[in-house]
Amino acid sequence: MSTKAKRKRHSAAFKAKVGMEAVLGIKTVAQIAREYSVHPVQVSQWKAVIRDRLPELFETAGKAGEDTERLVADLHQKIGELSVDLDFMKKKSKQLGL
């Protein structure tokens, strides 16, 4: 009977550090994997995530700002609806003597 090794959970900072080393290309993926005791495929995956998401850092905040404004507007509308409902329920409960 063999025992399985427990699955390791790495922090985002660790993944970023290992992935950036792979992106820089100073060492091979195999060397980095040995150094940090992770599988080479995992190093390659973290490298790919960094490479794919790097352009997002340089995108303008305009789109994110519009999404945030829309979300805030929707939440304000929902708050208004709930306030009206609450006022109605309070009024009706007083009328019914509850």
Beta strands, then each sheet from edge to edge (+ up, - down):
end
